[in-house]
């Protein structure tokens, strides 16, 4: 795979690793690399694991410099690429496992939310939809994705107040399915893989489609309505006021 994403296939499990050498910023290029890895996994694998190789961070989310620059075309390309990838994971035919061992800022959180099983390591790292805290509103596709996985009260708090949560709170909210100590993460991951090997894969794909079709349809409608050049040009002033991290 190109720089930024690694791909390893062994015993039917594709392990997609995120490693851009920094904080796994979700640029359009990075998102394209992840999508290419899932293209390959769809034909080669039975189970897919999405995991960061960067200590302390899953992903810093979208590239805020693109938003702050006022580049409407670049912003649209990046966010639409993220939306399409999240939608792809929501309907991916094979079981997917997302592993959170570090901070997952919004686009990173979106990818984890779209995985079938979300495994987290305890620690002082956070995840959530904090866009309002930095001067932008969560895109509608992301709200629809989060609505399908989070408990309503927690969804309201993270989407409208920008709250971010450490793993134990994220588990309660619905961001994660299981939280273990950092030293137990590899064993827990192998336990999950073993359990997934036992399910009937065609039935899994059908059940996923039946369960998620309303959310998938809502995400697609949001993408086509909101992620257009006209919409981005209308909101360019807000994007220029993004509060960049210190």
C-alpha positions in Angstrom: 0.0 0.0 0.0 1.1 3.6 -0.4 2.7 5.5 2.4 0.3 6.1 5.3 -1.5 2.8 5.2 -0.2 -0.7 5.6 -1.9 -3.9 4.7 -1.2 -7.4 6.0 -3.2 -10.5 5.1 -2.9 -13.7 7.2 -5.3 -16.6 7.7 -8.2 -14.6 6.1 -7.7 -11.5 8.3 -6.7 -8.3 6.6 -5.0 -5.9 9.0 -5.2 -2.3 7.8 -2.7 -0.1 9.7 -2.8 3.7 9.9 0.7 5.2 10.0 1.5 8.6 8.3 4.5 9.1 10.6 2.6 11.8 12.5 -1.0 11.8 13.8 -2.9 10.1 11.0 -4.6 13.2 9.6 -7.4 12.2 7.3 -6.5 14.0 4.2 -8.2 13.1 0.9 -5.1 11.1 0.0 -5.1 9.2 3.3 -8.7 8.4 3.0 -8.1 7.1 -0.5 -5.4 4.8 0.7 -7.7 3.4 3.4 -10.4 2.9 0.8 -7.9 1.0 -1.5 -7.0 -1.2 1.4 -10.7 -2.1 1.9 -11.1 -2.7 -1.8 -8.3 -5.3 -1.5 -9.7 -6.8 1.7 -13.1 -7.2 0.1 -11.7 -9.7 -2.4 -9.1 -11.4 -0.3 -10.2 -11.4 3.4 -13.0 -12.7 5.6 -12.4 -10.2 8.5 -10.8 -6.8 8.5 -9.0 -5.0 11.4 -8.5 -1.2 11.3 -5.9 -0.1 13.7 -3.4 2.7 14.2 0.3 2.1 14.4 1.0 5.5 15.9 1.3 5.6 19.7 -1.4 7.5 21.5 -3.5 8.4 18.4 -5.9 6.6 16.2 -6.4 9.7 14.0 -6.4 13.5 14.5 -9.3 13.7 12.1 -9.8 15.8 9.0 -7.0 18.2 8.0 -8.0 21.4 9.7 -5.6 23.4 7.6 -7.7 22.6 4.5 -10.8 24.0 6.3 -9.0 27.1 7.6 -7.5 27.9 4.2 -11.0 28.6 2.7 -10.3 26.1 -0.1 -13.9 25.1 -0.8 -12.9 22.5 -3.5 -10.3 20.9 -1.3 -12.6 20.8 1.7 -15.4 19.3 -0.3 -13.0 16.6 -1.7 -11.7 15.7 1.7 -15.1 15.6 3.5 -16.8 13.8 0.7 -14.0 11.2 0.7 -14.5 10.7 4.4 -18.2 10.4 4.1 -18.0 7.8 1.3 -15.5 5.8 3.2 -17.6 5.8 6.4 -20.6 4.7 4.3 -18.5 2.0 2.7 -17.6 0.6 6.1 -21.2 0.7 7.2 -22.2 -1.7 4.4 -18.9 -3.6 4.1 -19.8 -7.3 3.5 -17.2 -8.8 5.8 -17.0 -8.2 9.6 -14.8 -5.2 10.6 -13.0 -4.5 13.8 -11.9 -1.0 14.8 -9.2 -0.7 17.5 -8.9 2.5 19.5 -5.7 2.9 21.4 -5.3 6.6 21.2 -7.2 9.8 20.4 -9.8 9.6 17.7 -10.9 13.0 16.6 -14.0 13.3 14.4 -13.1 11.5 11.2 -11.3 8.9 13.2 -14.3 8.5 15.4 -16.5 8.2 12.3 -14.5 5.3 11.0 -14.6 3.5 14.4 -18.4 4.1 14.6 -18.8 2.4 11.2 -17.0 -0.7 12.2 -18.9 -3.8 13.4 -16.9 -4.3 16.6 -15.2 -1.4 18.3 -12.4 -2.4 20.8 -10.8 0.2 23.0 -7.8 0.4 25.3 -8.1 2.2 28.6 -6.2 5.4 28.8 -6.3 9.2 28.8 -7.3 9.4 25.2 -10.7 10.6 23.9 -13.1 10.3 21.0 -16.2 12.1 19.9 -17.6 14.7 17.6 -16.0 17.9 18.8 -16.5 20.0 15.7 -18.5 22.8 17.4 -15.6 23.4 19.8 -13.4 24.3 16.9 -15.8 26.4 14.8 -17.6 24.0 12.5 -20.7 21.9 12.7 -20.7 18.1 12.4 -21.7 17.1 8.8 -25.1 15.5 8.5 -23.7 12.2 7.3 -21.7 11.9 10.5 -24.7 12.7 12.7 -26.8 10.0 10.9 -23.9 7.6 11.4 -23.6 8.5 15.1 -27.4 8.3 15.5 -27.3 4.6 14.5 -24.7 3.7 17.2 -24.9 6.1 20.1 -27.4 6.4 22.9 -29.5 9.6 22.3 -28.5 11.7 25.3 -24.8 11.1 24.5 -25.3 11.8 20.8 -26.9 15.2 21.7 -24.0 16.1 24.0 -21.2 15.2 21.6 -22.8 16.6 18.5 -24.1 19.9 20.0 -21.7 20.5 22.8 -18.5 19.0 21.3 -17.9 16.7 24.3 -15.2 14.1 23.9 -15.0 10.9 25.9 -12.3 8.6 27.4 -12.8 4.9 26.7 -15.0 4.0 29.7 -17.4 6.8 29.0 -17.3 6.0 25.3 -18.3 2.5 26.1 -21.3 3.7 28.0 -22.2 6.1 25.2 -22.1 3.5 22.5 -18.9 4.6 20.7 -17.2 1.4 21.8 -18.3 -2.2 22.4 -15.5 -3.4 24.7 -12.7 -1.7 26.7 -9.7 -3.5 28.1 -6.3 -2.6 29.6 -3.7 -1.7 27.0 -1.7 -4.9 27.8 -4.8 -7.0 27.1 -5.7 -5.4 23.8 -4.0 -8.0 21.6 -5.5 -11.0 23.4 -8.9 -9.3 23.3 -8.5 -8.7 19.5 -7.7 -12.3 18.9 -10.7 -13.4 20.9 -13.0 -11.2 18.8 -11.4 -12.5 15.6 -12.0 -16.1 16.8 -15.6 -15.4 17.5 -16.1 -13.8 14.2 -14.7 -16.7 12.3 -17.5 -18.8 13.7 -20.4 -16.8 12.2 -21.9 -17.5 8.8 -20.5 -14.8 6.6 -23.3 -14.5 4.0 -25.9 -14.2 6.8 -23.7 -11.6 8.5 -23.7 -9.5 5.3 -27.5 -9.8 4.9 -28.2 -9.0 8.5 -25.9 -6.0 8.4 -27.7 -4.6 5.3 -31.1 -5.2 6.9 -30.1 -3.6 10.1 -28.3 -0.6 8.7 -30.3 0.2 5.6 -32.2 3.1 7.2 -28.9 4.7 8.4 -27.2 4.0 5.1 -30.1 5.7 3.2 -30.0 8.7 5.6 -26.2 9.0 5.2 -26.5 8.9 1.4 -29.3 11.5 1.4 -27.2 13.8 3.6 -24.1 13.4 1.4 -26.0 14.3 -1.8 -27.8 17.2 -0.1 -25.0 18.7 1.9 -21.6 17.8 0.3 -21.9 19.9 -2.8 -19.9 22.8 -4.0 -22.8 25.2 -3.6 -23.2 24.2 0.1 -19.4 24.5 0.7 -19.2 27.9 -0.9 -22.2 29.1 1.2 -20.3 28.0 4.4 -16.8 29.2 3.4 -16.8 32.0 6.0 -17.4 29.5 8.8 -14.6 27.2 7.7 -12.1 30.1 7.7 -12.9 30.6 11.4 -11.8 27.1 12.4 -9.9 27.2 15.7 -6.6 25.6 15.0 -5.0 23.6 17.8 -2.2 25.3 19.7 
